[in-house]
Amino acid sequence: MKSVGSPETPPSNHRHRTQHRRLLSVAYQKVSTPTRFLILLVLSFILGYLFHAQPLVSQSAADLLAHSTFLPEKCHNPVPAENVRQTIIDRVFNHTSPWEGFPPKHVSSGGLIFKEWTKGWGSNAPVFEHLIQKAKPKTIIEVGTFLGASAIHMVGLTRQMGLDTQVLCIDDFRGWPGYYDEGKGMQMVNGDVVMLYQFMQNVVRANASDSIMFLPFSTNTALGGLCDWGVYGDLVEVDAAHDFHSAWVDINNAYKVLKPGGILFGHDIVWVGVRKAVEIFARLHGFKIAIDGEHWVLY
C-alpha cells in the first residue's frame, strides 16, 4: 500500500525503456549527418533489393493460382430452359436434330450396333431419384455418358414426377484405350469406335430422344460451349475420367454452368483421384460433401 504524500517509484520496465531511448539519442547525436545519410541510403538499397528479388507472392504460388483459375470466370447470360434443346441443335448440329433419320442405312444394315446394349455403373443408384425430387430440374447436364444408361434412367424419373426436363449428355463416345466388353465389344470402322451410334440406339429404343440431347466432344470443349452459349443445369453430374487432373478440370468447368441454387454431384468417389479433386474443390468453395453410395454431392 502506497504511503500518502510519498513519490511513486517508476516500474522497472519503464526505467529500462527510458534508458534505452536516452542511449539511442546519444548515439544518434554522435553520428555525423553525412554518416546518417549513408546508413539510410544503404538500408534503402537493401530493402529495395529484397522486395524486388522476393515478391510478396512467390512465383510458385502465382503459378498454382493461375493453374486453378478457369476462364472465363463468368459465363454468358442464361438462355430460357425451354430454349436449351434448340440452342444445342443450332449450335452443334447446324439447325438439324441428330435424331432425324436415325439410324442411317450404313449403320442399321452394317451390323455396327446392337439392338440393346446399355451397360453402365451405378446408373440406377438411388441418388438420382433423391436429387431429382429435390431439385425438380428443367435441365440436367451429365458429364460422362458412355452408353446412356444413367441418362435414360433420369429421363424415366423426371417423367414419373411429371417434369419437363432436358438431359444434356456430354461424351466424346470414344471409350478409353484398351476397353473390351466380353460378348459385346465395340465395333470399329477404320479405327473409329462407333459408340455414339450405340448410345443413340439405346436412347431411341427407350423412347427418350425427345428428352435427351448430346454434345459429342471432350468434356472441356463441351462445357466451354455451354458456358459460351449460356446453357446452365439445375442438376449437373460429373462422371467422366477418374484421374485427379481430369476430375479437377471437369468439376471446375461443370461448376461454371451450374445454376444458382442448383446441385453439383458425381460418381466414383471411391477413386483416389476423384476423391482428392472433390475434397479440394469443396474446401476452396466452402462446400460440404455428402456421400450417397458411390456418388458424392456438394451442399
VOBA-1610 file (N, C-alpha, C; in pm, whole numbers, padded with zeros to 5 digits, always signed):
BEGIN
Met+00084-00119+00000Met+00000+00000+00000Met+00087+00124+00000Lys+00051+00217-00092Lys+00133+00338-00102Lys+00106+00428+00019Ser+00220+00499+00074Ser+00202+00597+00182Ser+00161+00729+00123Val+00072+00800+00191Val+00020+00927+00141Val+00131+01029+00133Gly+00142+01097+00019Gly+00239+01204+00002Gly+00374+01158-00044Ser+00404+01029-00045Ser+00535+00980-00090Ser+00536+00967-00241Pro+00649+00998-00308Pro+00655+00989-00456Pro+00649+00843-00500Glu+00581+00818-00613Glu+00567+00681-00668Glu+00692+00640-00742Thr+00743+00520-00714Thr+00862+00469-00782Thr+00824+00413-00918Pro+00888+00457-01026Pro+00852+00409-01160Pro+00878+00259-01171Pro+00795+00185-01246Pro+00819+00041-01268Pro+00953+00019-01336Ser+01013-00098-01315Ser+01146-00128-01368Ser+01148-00127-01520Asn+01041-00182-01583Asn+01041-00186-01729Asn+01032-00046-01789His+00964+00046-01718His+00956+00185-01765His+01094+00250-01759Arg+01169+00222-01651Arg+01303+00277-01638Arg+01395+00226-01748His+01379+00095-01781His+01463+00037-01886His+01436+00101-02021Arg+01309+00123-02054Arg+01275+00184-02182Arg+01330+00327-02190Thr+01323+00399-02078Thr+01374+00537-02076Thr+01524+00540-02098Gln+01594+00445-02034Gln+01739+00437-02051Gln+01777+00404-02195His+01701+00312-02258His+01729+00275-02396His+01712+00394-02490Arg+01606+00470-02468Arg+01583+00585-02554Arg+01695+00689-02540Arg+01741+00708-02415Arg+01850+00803-02394Arg+01978+00760-02464Leu+02009+00628-02453Leu+02130+00577-02516Leu+02124+00594-02669Leu+02005+00561-02726Leu+01988+00574-02871Leu+02001+00720-02913Ser+01945+00809-02832Ser+01953+00953-02865Ser+02096+01002-02863Val+02172+00958-02764Val+02313+00999-02755Val+02393+00945-02873Ala+02369+00814-02907Ala+02441+00752-03018Ala+02409+00822-03149Tyr+02281+00857-03167Tyr+02239+00923-03292Tyr+02305+01060-03305Gln+02315+01132-03191Gln+02374+01265-03193Gln+02524+01260-03223Lys+02590+01150-03181Lys+02734+01138-03202Lys+02769+01106-03347Val+02668+01050-03422Val+02691+01017-03563Val+02670+01141-03646Ser+02764+01171-03735Ser+02756+01291-03817Ser+02643+01280-03918Thr+02598+01394-03968Thr+02488+01397-04065Thr+02520+01318-04191Pro+02638+01331-04251Pro+02671+01251-04371Pro+02666+01101-04344Thr+02712+01062-04225Thr+02711+00919-04192Thr+02568+00868-04179Arg+02481+00950-04114Arg+02340+00910-04102Arg+02277+00894-04239Phe+02307+00985-04330Phe+02253+00977-04466Phe+02300+00851-04538Leu+02427+00817-04519Leu+02483+00698-04584Leu+02417+00571-04532Ile+02394+00566-04400Ile+02328+00449-04340Ile+02188+00432-04398Leu+02112+00543-04406Leu+01977+00536-04462Leu+01978+00492-04608Leu+02077+00540-04683Leu+02087+00503-04824Leu+02113+00354-04841Val+02206+00300-04759Val+02237+00157-04767Val+02115+00072-04728Leu+02047+00113-04620Leu+01928+00038-04578Leu+01820+00041-04686Ser+01802+00157-04749Ser+01702+00166-04856Ser+01736+00074-04972Phe+01865+00069-05008Phe+01908-00018-05117Phe+01883-00165-05083Ile+01917-00205-04961Ile+01899-00345-04919Ile+01752-00384-04920Leu+01667-00299-04861Leu+01524-00330-04857Leu+01464-00335-04997Gly+01505-00241-05083Gly+01455-00243-05220Gly+01494-00368-05294Tyr+01617-00413-05275Tyr+01663-00536-05341Tyr+01585-00657-05292Leu+01564-00664-05159Leu+01492-00780-05103Leu+01350-00787-05156Phe+01279-00676-05160Phe+01141-00678-05208Phe+01133-00705-05357His+01234-00661-05432His+01234-00688-05577His+01269-00834-05605Ala+01363-00887-05533Ala+01408-01024-05558Ala+01310-01127-05505Gln+01238-01093-05398Gln+01144-01187-05337Gln+01008-01119-05325Pro+00923-01129-05430Pro+00792-01065-05425Pro+00707-01125-05313Leu+00604-01048-05274Leu+00519-01092-05164Leu+00454-01227-05194Val+00419-01254-05322Val+00366-01383-05362Val+00472-01451-05448Ser+00517-01568-05407Ser+00622-01637-05480Ser+00574-01678-05618Gln+00668-01703-05708Gln+00631-01744-05843Gln+00558-01876-05842Ser+00598-01966-05752Ser+00530-02097-05742Ser+00385-02079-05702Ala+00361-01991-05606Ala+00223-01966-05563Ala+00142-01901-05674Ala+00204-01809-05748Ala+00135-01744-05860Ala+00102-01845-05969Asp+00194-01938-05997Asp+00169-02042-06097Asp+00055-02132-06054Leu+00053-02167-05924Leu-00053-02253-05873Leu-00188-02185-05884Leu-00192-02055-05854Leu-00316-01979-05866Leu-00364-01975-06009Ala-00271-01951-06103Ala-00308-01948-06245Ala-00359-02084-06291His-00297-02192-06242His-00335-02327-06279His-00478-02359-06233Ser-00520-02298-06123Ser-00651-02328-06066Ser-00757-02226-06104Thr-00723-02133-06196Thr-00819-02033-06241Thr-00877-02076-06375Phe-01007-02091-06382Phe-01073-02138-06503Phe-01150-02022-06566Leu-01104-01985-06685Leu-01163-01871-06755Leu-01256-01919-06867Pro-01358-01840-06900Pro-01394-01716-06831Pro-01454-01744-06694Glu-01437-01650-06601Glu-01490-01670-06467Glu-01643-01662-06466Lys-01700-01593-06563Lys-01846-01581-06572Lys-01891-01621-06711Cys-01994-01704-06717Cys-02047-01750-06845Cys-02150-01650-06899His-02197-01680-07020His-02293-01593-07087His-02426-01592-07012Asn-02505-01489-07035Asn-02637-01481-06974Asn-02719-01605-07009Pro-02795-01660-06915Pro-02865-01786-06939Pro-02977-01776-07042Val-02986-01879-07125Val-03099-01890-07216Val-03215-01953-07139Pro-03340-01922-07174Pro-03453-01984-07105Pro-03449-02136-07118Ala-03496-02206-07016Ala-03492-02352-07015Ala-03562-02411-07137Glu-03669-02348-07182Glu-03743-02402-07296Glu-03666-02388-07427Asn-03559-02309-07427Asn-03479-02291-07549Asn-03349-02370-07549Val-03324-02444-07442Val-03198-02515-07428Val-03179-02619-07540Arg-03279-02701-07563Arg-03266-02806-07664Arg-03237-02748-07802Gln-03312-02646-07841Gln-03292-02587-07973Gln-03158-02517-07983Thr-03111-02462-07871Thr-02979-02398-07871Thr-02870-02499-07905Ile-02879-02618-07848Ile-02780-02723-07878Ile-02792-02767-08023Ile-02914-02785-08071Ile-02934-02826-08211Ile-02875-02723-08306Asp-02899-02596-08279Asp-02849-02489-08366Asp-02698-02478-08360Arg-02643-02481-08238Arg-02501-02457-08219Arg-02414-02575-08260Val-02463-02695-08234Val-02380-02815-08256Val-02413-02885-08387Phe-02540-02890-08424Phe-02582-02973-08537Phe-02638-02893-08656Asn-02601-02767-08663Asn-02636-02686-08780Asn-02785-02683-08805His-02861-02664-08697His-03006-02644-08701His-03088-02769-08734Thr-03024-02884-08741Thr-03098-03007-08772Thr-03077-03109-08661Ser-03185-03161-08606Ser-03174-03256-08495Ser-03100-03383-08540Pro-03004-03429-08459Pro-02931-03551-08495Pro-03017-03676-08490Trp-03137-03664-08430Trp-03225-03780-08422Trp-03303-03802-08551Glu-03307-03702-08636Glu-03379-03717-08764Glu-03309-03819-08854Gly-03383-03917-08900Gly-03328-04016-08992Gly-03236-04118-08928Phe-03241-04128-08795Phe-03156-04228-08729Phe-03232-04361-08721Pro-03161-04473-08743Pro-03019-04485-08780Pro-03000-04475-08931Pro-02886-04423-08974Pro-02859-04420-09118Pro-02843-04563-09171Lys-02864-04578-09301Lys-02867-04711-09361Lys-02738-04788-09339His-02623-04721-09349His-02497-04794-09338His-02475-04846-09196Val-02545-04785-09099Val-02534-04832-08960Val-02632-04946-08935Ser-02757-04927-08977Ser-02860-05028-08950Ser-02836-05157-09027Ser-02778-05147-09146Ser-02757-05267-09227Ser-02615-05321-09217Gly-02529-05248-09149Gly-02389-05289-09144Gly-02350-05365-09019Gly-02446-05393-08931Gly-02416-05467-08810Gly-02325-05391-08713Leu-02334-05260-08715Leu-02245-05179-08631Leu-02300-05155-08491Ile-02430-05179-08470Ile-02488-05154-08339Ile-02570-05275-08296Phe-02584-05289-08166Phe-02669-05393-08109Phe-02808-05335-08085Lys-02907-05421-08091Lys-03043-05376-08064Lys-03053-05319-07924Glu-02981-05380-07831Glu-02981-05331-07693Glu-02844-05357-07631Trp-02784-05252-07579Trp-02659-05266-07503Trp-02646-05141-07417Thr-02691-05150-07294Thr-02698-05033-07205Thr-02611-05051-07081Lys-02492-05099-07102Lys-02401-05120-06990Lys-02371-04989-06918Gly-02361-04996-06784Gly-02328-04877-06705Gly-02287-04918-06565Trp-02246-04820-06486Trp-02202-04845-06348Trp-02274-04747-06256Gly-02354-04801-06166Gly-02430-04715-06074Gly-02534-04631-06144Ser-02580-04676-06259Ser-02670-04595-06342Ser-02810-04582-06283Asn-02850-04676-06198Asn-02984-04672-06137Asn-02976-04647-05986Ala-02867-04587-05941Ala-02846-04564-05798Ala-02955-04471-05742Pro-02989-04490-05614Pro-03094-04408-05551Pro-03067-04258-05553Val-02939-04218-05566Val-02906-04076-05561Val-02979-03997-05669Phe-03002-04057-05785Phe-03068-03985-05893Phe-03211-03945-05854Glu-03285-04038-05797Glu-03422-04007-05754Glu-03420-03905-05641His-03327-03919-05547His-03318-03825-05435His-03298-03682-05484Leu-03203-03664-05576Leu-03168-03530-05620Leu-03270-03471-05717Ile-03330-03554-05801Ile-03433-03504-05892Ile-03556-03460-05815Gln-03592-03534-05711Gln-03704-03493-05626Gln-03674-03359-05559Lys-03549-03338-05519Lys-03512-03215-05450Lys-03500-03097-05545Ala-03434-03117-05658Ala-03405-03005-05749Ala-03517-02976-05848Lys-03598-03077-05880Lys-03701-03064-05983Lys-03645-02992-06107Pro-03544-03050-06167Pro-03468-02979-06272Pro-03542-02968-06404Lys-03520-02855-06469Lys-03564-02838-06608Lys-03452-02878-06703Thr-03329-02864-06657Thr-03213-02903-06737Thr-03115-02981-06650Ile-03077-03099-06697Ile-02975-03182-06632Ile-02856-03191-06728Ile-02737-03169-06676Ile-02615-03185-06756Ile-02539-03303-06701Glu-02512-03400-06788Glu-02438-03519-06748Glu-02301-03516-06817Val-02196-03507-06736Val-02059-03502-06788Val-02000-03642-06781Gly-02002-03711-06894Gly-01962-03852-06899Gly-02085-03939-06908Thr-02112-03994-07026Thr-02239-04063-07052Thr-02223-04210-07087Phe-02113-04245-07152Phe-02089-04381-07201Phe-02201-04423-07294Leu-02282-04519-07256Leu-02388-04568-07345Leu-02527-04516-07307Gly-02533-04422-07213Gly-02660-04354-07185Gly-02747-04415-07078Ala-02699-04515-07004Ala-02784-04583-06908Ala-02838-04489-06800Ser-02752-04408-06740Ser-02799-04319-06633Ser-02884-04205-06689Ala-02853-04158-06809Ala-02935-04053-06870Ala-03076-04103-06897Ile-03086-04224-06950Ile-03218-04283-06976Ile-03294-04303-06844His-03222-04346-06740His-03285-04363-06608His-03337-04230-06556Met-03260-04123-06571Met-03306-03992-06523Met-03427-03942-06601Val-03431-03969-06731Val-03549-03932-06809Val-03673-04003-06755Gly-03659-04132-06725Gly-03771-04207-06669Gly-03819-04148-06537Leu-03725-04108-06452Leu-03762-04050-06322Leu-03833-03916-06339Thr-03783-03830-06428Thr-03846-03700-06447Thr-03987-03715-06503Arg-04006-03811-06589Arg-04140-03833-06645Arg-04235-03884-06538Gln-04187-03971-06452Gln-04271-04022-06342Gln-04314-03909-06249Met-04228-03809-06234Met-04259-03697-06145Met-04332-03584-06216Gly-04362-03603-06343Gly-04435-03502-06419Gly-04353-03380-06456Leu-04221-03397-06468Leu-04133-03286-06500Leu-04103-03283-06650Asp-04089-03163-06703Asp-04049-03145-06843Asp-03900-03111-06842Thr-03817-03212-06857Thr-03673-03197-06836Thr-03595-03239-06959Gln-03491-03161-06990Gln-03396-03198-07093Gln-03267-03246-07027Val-03217-03360-07072Val-03090-03414-07024Val-02987-03395-07133Leu-02881-03320-07102Leu-02774-03295-07197Leu-02657-03387-07164Cys-02623-03474-07258Cys-02518-03574-07237Cys-02388-03529-07304Ile-02283-03522-07223Ile-02151-03483-07275Ile-02059-03604-07275Asp-02007-03638-07392Asp-01915-03751-07404Asp-01855-03747-07544Asp-01728-03787-07555Asp-01672-03796-07690Asp-01706-03931-07753Phe-01769-04019-07675Phe-01814-04150-07724Phe-01700-04229-07789Arg-01585-04223-07722Arg-01469-04296-07770Arg-01427-04407-07673Gly-01490-04409-07556Gly-01447-04508-07458Gly-01311-04472-07404Trp-01226-04571-07387Trp-01089-04547-07342Trp-01000-04654-07401Pro-00870-04629-07411Pro-00779-04724-07476Pro-00784-04862-07410Gly-00800-04963-07492Gly-00796-05099-07442Gly-00926-05151-07386Tyr-01036-05071-07394Tyr-01162-05120-07339Tyr-01214-05238-07421Tyr-01260-05339-07349Tyr-01320-05454-07416Tyr-01432-05507-07328Asp-01548-05525-07386Asp-01663-05578-07313Asp-01688-05720-07362Glu-01676-05815-07272Glu-01693-05955-07310Glu-01831-05979-07370Gly-01832-06033-07486Gly-01958-06067-07553Gly-02010-05957-07642Lys-01984-05830-07605Lys-02035-05718-07684Lys-01928-05610-07697Gly-01821-05644-07764Gly-01715-05547-07783Gly-01757-05439-07880Met-01701-05320-07865Met-01734-05210-07954Met-01679-05238-08094Gln-01759-05204-08192Gln-01718-05222-08330Gln-01626-05107-08371Met-01540-05134-08466Met-01453-05031-08520Met-01465-05027-08672Val-01463-04906-08725Val-01461-04885-08869Val-01341-04796-08900Asn-01239-04857-08958Asn-01115-04783-08987Asn-01064-04707-08863Gly-01068-04777-08749Gly-01017-04719-08626Gly-01117-04633-08551Asp-01235-04613-08607Asp-01337-04531-08541Asp-01428-04620-08458Val-01432-04592-08327Val-01523-04666-08239Val-01662-04604-08254Val-01759-04684-08291Val-01892-04630-08321Val-01982-04632-08198Met-01928-04596-08084Met-02007-04594-07961Met-02121-04493-07966Leu-02102-04382-08037Leu-02208-04282-08047Leu-02334-04343-08104Tyr-02320-04423-08207Tyr-02438-04486-08267Tyr-02508-04579-08167Gln-02431-04649-08087Gln-02492-04739-07989Gln-02565-04659-07881Phe-02506-04549-07839Phe-02574-04460-07744Phe-02706-04412-07801Met-02703-04367-07926Met-02826-04317-07988Met-02930-04427-08001Gln-02886-04548-08036Gln-02977-04661-08046Gln-03045-04688-07912Asn-02967-04683-07804Asn-03024-04708-07672Asn-03128-04602-07635Val-03101-04476-07668Val-03193-04367-07637Val-03322-04382-07717Val-03310-04412-07846Val-03428-04429-07931Val-03511-04546-07885Arg-03447-04657-07852Arg-03519-04776-07806Arg-03595-04747-07677Ala-03541-04657-07592Ala-03609-04621-07467Ala-03712-04511-07486Asn-03734-04470-07611Asn-03829-04364-07644Asn-03795-04236-07567Ala-03667-04204-07561Ala-03623-04088-07482Ala-03555-03981-07566Ser-03563-03993-07699Ser-03489-03899-07784Ser-03544-03757-07776Asp-03670-03740-07735Asp-03723-03604-07723Asp-03682-03538-07592Ser-03619-03615-07502Ser-03577-03561-07373Ser-03425-03559-07356Ile-03354-03616-07453Ile-03208-03624-07444Ile-03144-03558-07566Met-03047-03471-07541Met-02965-03414-07646Met-02820-03433-07604Phe-02731-03441-07699Phe-02593-03475-07665Phe-02495-03381-07732Leu-02375-03373-07672Leu-02264-03296-07727Leu-02146-03392-07740Pro-02116-03437-07862Pro-02013-03540-07883Pro-01870-03485-07888Phe-01827-03427-07777Phe-01695-03365-07770Phe-01630-03402-07636Ser-01506-03361-07621Ser-01440-03377-07492Ser-01515-03294-07388Thr-01501-03331-07261Thr-01573-03260-07156Thr-01534-03114-07151Asn-01407-03084-07166Asn-01360-02945-07160Asn-01421-02862-07273Thr-01421-02917-07394Thr-01475-02845-07509Thr-01626-02825-07495Ala-01698-02930-07456Ala-01843-02922-07446Ala-01887-02826-07336Leu-01825-02835-07219Leu-01862-02745-07109Leu-01826-02601-07143Gly-01717-02582-07216Gly-01683-02447-07261Gly-01789-02392-07355Gly-01843-02478-07442Gly-01950-02437-07531Gly-02075-02396-07455Leu-02115-02477-07358Leu-02234-02444-07279Leu-02216-02311-07207Cys-02095-02287-07157Cys-02066-02161-07089Cys-02080-02044-07185Asp-02026-02058-07305Asp-02033-01951-07405Asp-02176-01924-07449Trp-02259-02029-07452Trp-02396-02015-07503Trp-02498-01982-07395Gly-02456-01983-07270Gly-02549-01953-07161Gly-02642-02068-07127Val-02593-02190-07142Val-02673-02309-07108Val-02628-02359-06971Tyr-02720-02357-06875Tyr-02690-02396-06738Tyr-02778-02514-06696Gly-02732-02587-06596Gly-02807-02701-06545Gly-02853-02678-06403Asp-02974-02725-06373Asp-03022-02725-06235Asp-02956-02838-06157Leu-02919-02940-06231Leu-02854-03058-06175Leu-02741-03095-06269Val-02619-03101-06216Val-02503-03131-06300Val-02427-03248-06238Glu-02410-03354-06318Glu-02339-03472-06270Glu-02204-03483-06341Val-02098-03511-06265Val-01965-03532-06321Val-01929-03679-06304Asp-01915-03748-06417Asp-01887-03892-06414Asp-01805-03929-06537Ala-01690-03866-06551Ala-01606-03893-06668Ala-01477-03962-06623Ala-01361-03905-06654Ala-01234-03968-06619Ala-01213-03968-06468His-01132-04064-06420His-01117-04084-06276His-00984-04036-06219Asp-00892-03991-06303Asp-00766-03940-06250Asp-00788-03800-06194Phe-00698-03757-06106Phe-00717-03630-06034Phe-00730-03511-06128His-00637-03495-06222His-00637-03374-06305His-00760-03366-06393Ser-00802-03478-06450Ser-00924-03477-06533Ser-01046-03443-06449Ala-01057-03508-06333Ala-01171-03482-06245Ala-01171-03337-06197Trp-01052-03285-06165Trp-01041-03147-06117Trp-01089-03048-06224Val-01047-03067-06347Val-01090-02977-06455Val-01239-02991-06479Asp-01290-03114-06483Asp-01433-03135-06508Asp-01519-03071-06399Ile-01480-03087-06274Ile-01560-03031-06164Ile-01562-02878-06171Asn-01447-02818-06196Asn-01441-02672-06204Asn-01521-02619-06322Asn-01510-02683-06437Asn-01586-02638-06554Asn-01736-02664-06538Ala-01771-02775-06475Ala-01912-02806-06451Ala-01975-02706-06356Tyr-01898-02663-06259Tyr-01950-02568-06160Tyr-01988-02435-06226Lys-01916-02398-06332Lys-01944-02272-06400Lys-02081-02274-06468Val-02130-02391-06509Val-02259-02399-06577Val-02368-02454-06485Leu-02346-02444-06355Leu-02448-02481-06257Leu-02530-02359-06222Lys-02661-02370-06232Lys-02748-02258-06198Lys-02735-02225-06049Pro-02753-02098-06012Pro-02758-02064-05869Pro-02866-02145-05799Gly-02828-02209-05690Gly-02923-02295-05619Gly-02928-02437-05672Gly-02852-02465-05780Gly-02850-02600-05836Gly-02762-02693-05755Ile-02757-02819-05798Ile-02683-02922-05725Ile-02576-02982-05815Leu-02454-02984-05764Leu-02341-03048-05834Leu-02309-03178-05764Phe-02305-03287-05840Phe-02275-03418-05782Phe-02198-03500-05883Gly-02156-03619-05841Gly-02079-03702-05933Gly-02064-03844-05880His-01999-03924-05962His-01983-04067-05934His-01836-04096-05904Asp-01814-04217-05851Asp-01679-04273-05833Asp-01597-04203-05725Ile-01660-04168-05614Ile-01587-04108-05503Ile-01486-04207-05444Val-01501-04336-05477Val-01409-04438-05426Val-01273-04431-05495Trp-01266-04363-05609Trp-01138-04347-05678Trp-01059-04236-05610Val-00931-04261-05585Val-00847-04167-05510Val-00842-04032-05581Gly-00821-04032-05712Gly-00811-03906-05786Gly-00938-03824-05779Val-01051-03890-05793Val-01180-03820-05786Val-01202-03764-05646Arg-01177-03846-05545Arg-01199-03803-05406Arg-01113-03681-05373Lys-00988-03683-05415Lys-00898-03571-05386Lys-00948-03444-05454Ala-00990-03455-05581Ala-01040-03338-05654Ala-01165-03282-05588Val-01256-03368-05546Val-01380-03324-05482Val-01350-03256-05349Glu-01262-03314-05270Glu-01230-03258-05138Glu-01165-03121-05149Ile-01071-03106-05242Ile-01004-02977-05258Ile-01104-02871-05308Phe-01186-02909-05405Phe-01285-02814-05458Phe-01382-02771-05348Ala-01427-02865-05268Ala-01521-02833-05160Ala-01459-02737-05059Arg-01333-02759-05023Arg-01265-02670-04928Arg-01251-02529-04985Leu-01211-02519-05110Leu-01187-02388-05171Leu-01315-02308-05188His-01428-02377-05208His-01554-02308-05237His-01653-02312-05120Gly-01611-02365-05008Gly-01696-02363-04890Gly-01811-02461-04892Phe-01796-02573-04964Phe-01899-02675-04967Phe-01871-02786-04866Lys-01973-02858-04831Lys-01961-02983-04759Lys-01992-03097-04855Ile-01947-03217-04823Ile-01963-03331-04912Ile-02053-03435-04845Ala-02157-03474-04917Ala-02242-03584-04872Ala-02213-03705-04961Ile-02207-03821-04901Ile-02181-03944-04976Ile-02310-04024-04985Asp-02347-04062-05106Asp-02467-04143-05131Asp-02424-04262-05216Gly-02393-04374-05150Gly-02339-04489-05223Gly-02200-04455-05275Glu-02181-04468-05407Glu-02054-04431-05469Glu-02058-04291-05529His-02165-04219-05500His-02178-04083-05551His-02144-03980-05442Trp-02097-03865-05484Trp-02072-03751-05396Trp-02166-03639-05435Val-02207-03561-05334Val-02298-03449-05356Val-02244-03330-05276Leu-02235-03214-05341Leu-02191-03092-05272Leu-02313-03014-05224Tyr-02302-02963-05102Tyr-02412-02883-05048Tyr-02357-02774-04957
//
